[in-house]
Amino acid sequence: MSGHADSKRAIFLALGANFAIFVAKLVAALFTGSGAMLAEAVHSLADCGNQGLLLLGMRQAKRPPSHEYPLGWGRALYFWSFLVALMLFSVGGMFSIYEGVHKITHAEPLKWPWLAVGVLAFSIVAEGFSMHGCMQEVNKARGDRGLWTWFRETRASELLVIFGEDLAALIGLCLALLAILATMVTGNLLYDALGTIAIGVLLIVVAVAIAREVKALLIGQGVEAPRRAQMMAFLQARPEIDLVYNLLTLQMGQDVMVAIKAKMAATPTARAMIEAINIVEADFKAEFPDVRWSFFEPDYTD
């Protein structure tokens, strides 16, 4: 079964790693003139900003409900996650492709190529450390599900974004290293340009995949299927309930809203039925602490 992941830990790990990598790659890009290196530096800087936006989203999501926002600000996290995906597409992907095309039409020789190789090796280690921390949290969340299944089903948009960014960064660094090594061995600057374009394509693919999943959360998804099955099993096992007609859930950031329609067991009075509903709701929220709002409709037909 899946557990609780610490998304903030993964974000801070990525922020620290990306800032260190940005500084190292920017210095190397200025010395070597590598387009692939410059693209990676811009990617790391964009990642730093992206992680700041995710932290802002997590902070906004904790704002309490009000008359104007009766269900709170939980879904604000989805907005910021979607914005990060757009930035990854534009600032990261499109800029890298532009830089690669520019290198093809205006080829410039590499300077200090071994410095670039050293910085990329450092960056791969730092990004690998960040990716390791991210995977620890992802593994807590996905339980026994496959990685792709978790990616498609998760409701933790901030962890989804960090995972996508770290994966793209790690692969992009390897592409940049291969591009520079190929340029050093052959003397053909085309490899550097093609490496830059490949990084851009990679970032766009990852950004589109993230945006697609976050879009579903913005529209309004329920809880993950295993979680809903647990909720249904809990309700069906309650002696106060004869039959569960419907269970509607809505993910609201880290909180959940639930609406239940059920046939209650026979009670001597209406007051007794209301008390039974209150007991079920209290126990339900104790069993599922992420449920912040619950609405219970007793009925005798669906």
C-alpha positions as CSV (number, residue, x, y, z in Angstrom):
1,M,0.0,0.0,0.0
2,S,1.1,3.6,-0.5
3,G,2.3,5.8,2.3
4,H,2.8,9.5,3.0
5,A,5.6,11.2,1.1
6,D,7.4,14.3,2.3
7,S,7.1,16.5,-0.9
8,K,8.7,19.5,0.8
9,R,11.9,17.5,1.5
10,A,12.1,16.5,-2.2
11,I,11.7,20.1,-3.2
12,F,14.4,21.5,-0.9
13,L,16.8,18.7,-2.0
14,A,16.2,19.7,-5.7
15,L,16.5,23.4,-4.9
16,G,19.9,23.0,-3.3
17,A,21.2,20.7,-5.9
18,N,20.0,22.8,-8.8
19,F,21.4,26.1,-7.4
20,A,24.8,24.5,-7.0
21,I,24.6,23.0,-10.5
22,F,23.5,26.3,-12.0
23,V,26.5,28.2,-10.6
24,A,28.9,25.5,-11.7
25,K,27.5,25.2,-15.2
26,L,27.2,28.9,-15.8
27,V,30.9,29.4,-15.0
28,A,31.8,26.5,-17.3
29,A,29.5,27.8,-20.1
30,L,31.2,31.2,-20.0
31,F,34.7,29.6,-20.3
32,T,33.9,26.9,-22.9
33,G,31.2,28.5,-25.0
34,S,29.3,25.3,-25.0
35,G,25.6,25.6,-26.2
36,A,24.7,22.4,-24.5
37,M,26.3,23.7,-21.3
38,L,24.5,27.0,-21.5
39,A,21.2,25.2,-22.1
40,E,21.8,23.1,-19.0
41,A,22.6,26.2,-17.0
42,V,19.4,27.9,-18.0
43,H,17.5,24.6,-17.2
44,S,19.0,24.6,-13.7
45,L,18.1,28.2,-13.1
46,A,14.6,27.6,-14.3
47,D,14.4,24.6,-11.9
48,C,15.4,26.9,-9.0
49,G,12.6,29.3,-9.9
50,N,10.2,26.4,-10.4
51,Q,10.9,24.9,-7.0
52,G,10.3,28.4,-5.5
53,L,6.9,28.4,-7.1
54,L,6.1,25.0,-5.8
55,L,7.0,26.1,-2.3
56,L,4.7,29.2,-2.7
57,G,1.9,26.9,-3.9
58,M,2.3,24.7,-0.9
59,R,2.2,27.7,1.4
60,Q,-0.9,29.1,-0.3
61,A,-2.7,25.7,-0.1
62,K,-2.6,25.9,3.7
63,R,-4.7,29.1,3.8
64,P,-7.8,28.5,5.8
65,P,-11.3,28.5,4.3
66,S,-13.3,31.7,4.2
67,H,-16.7,32.9,3.0
68,E,-15.2,33.7,-0.4
69,Y,-13.2,30.4,-0.6
70,P,-15.4,28.0,1.5
71,L,-13.3,24.9,0.4
72,G,-10.0,26.6,1.1
73,W,-7.0,27.1,-1.1
74,G,-5.8,23.5,-1.5
75,R,-6.1,23.5,-5.3
76,A,-3.9,26.5,-5.7
77,L,-1.0,24.0,-5.6
78,Y,-2.3,22.7,-8.9
79,F,-2.2,26.1,-10.5
80,W,1.5,26.6,-9.5
81,S,2.4,23.1,-10.6
82,F,0.8,23.8,-14.0
83,L,2.7,27.0,-14.3
84,V,6.0,25.2,-13.6
85,A,5.2,22.8,-16.4
86,L,4.7,25.8,-18.7
87,M,8.0,27.3,-17.7
88,L,9.8,24.0,-18.2
89,F,8.3,23.9,-21.7
90,S,9.2,27.5,-22.6
91,V,12.2,28.6,-20.6
92,G,13.8,25.1,-20.6
93,G,12.7,23.3,-23.8
94,M,12.1,26.1,-26.3
95,F,15.2,28.0,-25.3
96,S,17.4,24.9,-25.6
97,I,16.1,24.2,-29.1
98,Y,16.7,27.8,-30.1
99,E,20.2,27.7,-28.7
100,G,20.9,24.5,-30.6
101,V,19.7,25.9,-33.9
102,H,21.7,29.0,-33.3
103,K,24.9,26.9,-32.7
104,I,24.3,25.1,-36.0
105,T,24.0,28.4,-38.0
106,H,26.7,30.2,-35.9
107,A,29.1,27.5,-34.8
108,E,31.7,28.6,-32.3
109,P,34.7,26.5,-31.0
110,L,34.6,25.1,-27.5
111,K,36.8,26.6,-24.9
112,W,38.2,24.7,-22.0
113,P,36.2,21.5,-22.9
114,W,37.7,19.5,-19.9
115,L,36.3,22.1,-17.6
116,A,32.9,21.5,-19.1
117,V,33.3,17.7,-18.6
118,G,34.3,18.2,-15.0
119,V,31.3,20.5,-14.2
120,L,29.0,18.1,-15.9
121,A,30.4,15.2,-13.9
122,F,29.8,17.2,-10.7
123,S,26.3,18.1,-11.8
124,I,25.4,14.5,-12.5
125,V,26.5,13.6,-9.0
126,A,24.6,16.5,-7.4
127,E,21.5,15.8,-9.5
128,G,21.8,12.1,-8.8
129,F,21.7,12.9,-5.0
130,S,18.6,15.0,-5.6
131,M,17.0,12.3,-7.7
132,H,17.8,9.7,-5.0
133,G,16.0,11.8,-2.4
134,C,13.0,12.4,-4.7
135,M,12.8,8.6,-5.4
136,Q,12.7,7.9,-1.7
137,E,9.6,10.0,-1.4
138,V,8.1,8.7,-4.6
139,N,8.5,5.1,-3.4
140,K,6.7,6.0,-0.2
141,A,3.8,7.3,-2.2
142,R,3.6,4.7,-4.9
143,G,3.7,1.6,-2.6
144,D,3.6,-1.5,-4.8
145,R,2.5,0.3,-7.9
146,G,4.8,0.7,-10.9
147,L,6.5,4.0,-11.5
148,W,4.4,4.8,-14.7
149,T,1.2,3.8,-12.9
150,W,2.1,6.2,-10.0
151,F,2.9,9.0,-12.5
152,R,-0.6,8.6,-14.1
153,E,-2.5,8.2,-10.9
154,T,-0.8,10.4,-8.3
155,R,-2.6,13.4,-6.9
156,A,0.5,14.9,-5.4
157,S,1.2,17.4,-8.2
158,E,4.3,19.0,-6.5
159,L,6.0,15.6,-6.1
160,L,5.1,14.8,-9.7
161,V,6.7,18.0,-10.9
162,I,9.9,17.4,-8.9
163,F,10.2,13.9,-10.2
164,G,9.8,15.0,-13.8
165,E,12.3,17.9,-13.4
166,D,14.9,15.7,-11.7
167,L,14.5,13.0,-14.3
168,A,14.8,15.4,-17.2
169,A,17.8,17.1,-15.6
170,L,19.7,13.9,-15.0
171,I,19.1,12.7,-18.6
172,G,19.8,16.1,-20.0
173,L,23.2,16.2,-18.1
174,C,24.1,12.9,-19.6
175,L,23.2,14.2,-23.1
176,A,25.2,17.3,-22.6
177,L,28.2,15.2,-21.5
178,L,28.0,12.9,-24.5
179,A,27.6,15.9,-26.8
180,I,30.8,17.6,-25.5
181,L,32.8,14.4,-25.5
182,A,31.7,13.7,-29.1
183,T,32.7,17.2,-30.1
184,M,36.1,16.8,-28.4
185,V,36.8,13.4,-30.0
186,T,35.7,14.4,-33.6
187,G,36.2,18.1,-33.6
188,N,32.8,18.4,-35.1
189,L,30.8,21.2,-33.4
190,L,27.5,19.7,-34.8
191,Y,27.4,17.3,-31.9
192,D,27.3,20.1,-29.4
193,A,24.4,21.7,-31.2
194,L,22.5,18.4,-31.6
195,G,23.0,17.7,-27.9
196,T,21.5,21.1,-27.1
197,I,18.5,20.4,-29.3
198,A,18.1,16.9,-27.8
199,I,17.9,18.5,-24.3
200,G,15.2,20.9,-25.5
201,V,13.1,18.1,-27.0
202,L,13.5,16.1,-23.8
203,L,12.3,19.0,-21.6
204,I,9.3,19.6,-23.9
205,V,8.3,16.0,-23.7
206,V,8.5,15.9,-19.9
207,A,6.7,19.3,-19.6
208,V,3.8,18.1,-21.7
209,A,3.5,14.9,-19.7
210,I,3.5,16.8,-16.4
211,A,1.0,19.4,-17.7
212,R,-1.3,16.6,-18.9
213,E,-1.5,15.1,-15.5
214,V,-1.8,18.4,-13.6
215,K,-4.6,19.5,-16.0
216,A,-6.7,16.6,-14.8
217,L,-6.3,17.8,-11.2
218,L,-7.2,21.4,-12.2
219,I,-10.4,20.1,-13.8
220,G,-11.2,18.1,-10.6
221,Q,-10.1,14.5,-9.9
222,G,-11.2,12.3,-7.1
223,V,-8.8,10.4,-4.8
224,E,-6.6,7.7,-6.2
225,A,-8.4,4.4,-6.9
226,P,-6.9,2.4,-4.1
227,R,-7.7,5.2,-1.6
228,R,-11.4,5.3,-2.8
229,A,-11.6,1.5,-2.5
230,Q,-10.4,1.8,1.1
231,M,-13.1,4.4,1.8
232,M,-15.8,2.3,0.2
233,A,-14.8,-0.8,2.2
234,F,-14.8,1.2,5.4
235,L,-18.4,2.5,4.8
236,Q,-19.7,-1.0,3.7
237,A,-18.3,-2.5,6.9
238,R,-20.2,-0.1,9.2
239,P,-23.2,-1.6,11.0
240,E,-25.0,1.8,10.9
241,I,-25.1,1.6,7.0
242,D,-27.2,-1.0,5.1
243,L,-26.1,0.0,1.6
244,V,-23.8,2.6,0.1
245,Y,-25.4,4.1,-3.0
246,N,-22.6,6.4,-4.0
247,L,-19.3,7.8,-2.9
248,L,-18.0,11.0,-4.5
249,T,-14.5,12.3,-3.7
250,L,-12.6,15.4,-4.8
251,Q,-8.9,16.0,-4.3
252,M,-8.3,19.5,-3.0
253,G,-4.5,19.7,-2.9
254,Q,-3.5,17.7,0.2
255,D,-7.1,17.7,1.5
256,V,-10.1,15.7,0.3
257,M,-13.8,16.4,0.1
258,V,-16.2,13.5,0.3
259,A,-20.0,13.2,-0.4
260,I,-21.7,10.0,0.7
261,K,-25.2,8.7,-0.2
262,A,-26.3,5.7,1.7
263,K,-29.3,3.7,3.1
264,M,-29.0,3.8,6.9
265,A,-29.9,0.8,9.1
266,A,-33.2,1.1,10.8
267,T,-33.4,3.4,13.8
268,P,-36.2,4.1,16.3
269,T,-36.1,7.8,15.7
270,A,-34.8,10.4,13.2
271,R,-32.5,11.7,16.0
272,A,-31.0,8.3,16.4
273,M,-30.3,8.2,12.6
274,I,-28.6,11.6,12.8
275,E,-26.5,10.4,15.7
276,A,-25.5,7.3,13.7
277,I,-24.4,9.5,10.7
278,N,-22.4,11.7,13.0
279,I,-20.6,8.7,14.4
280,V,-19.8,7.3,11.0
281,E,-18.5,10.7,9.8
282,A,-16.3,11.1,12.9
283,D,-14.9,7.6,12.5
284,F,-14.4,8.1,8.8
285,K,-12.4,11.3,9.3
286,A,-10.3,9.5,12.0
287,E,-9.6,6.7,9.6
288,F,-8.8,9.0,6.7
289,P,-7.2,12.2,8.2
290,D,-6.9,13.9,4.8
291,V,-10.7,14.1,4.6
292,R,-11.4,17.7,5.6
293,W,-15.0,18.0,4.3
294,S,-17.7,15.3,4.4
295,F,-21.3,15.5,3.3
296,F,-23.7,12.6,4.1
297,E,-27.0,12.1,2.5
298,P,-29.3,9.4,3.9
299,D,-31.8,7.9,1.4
300,Y,-33.7,4.8,0.7
301,T,-33.1,4.7,-3.1
302,D,-30.3,5.7,-5.4
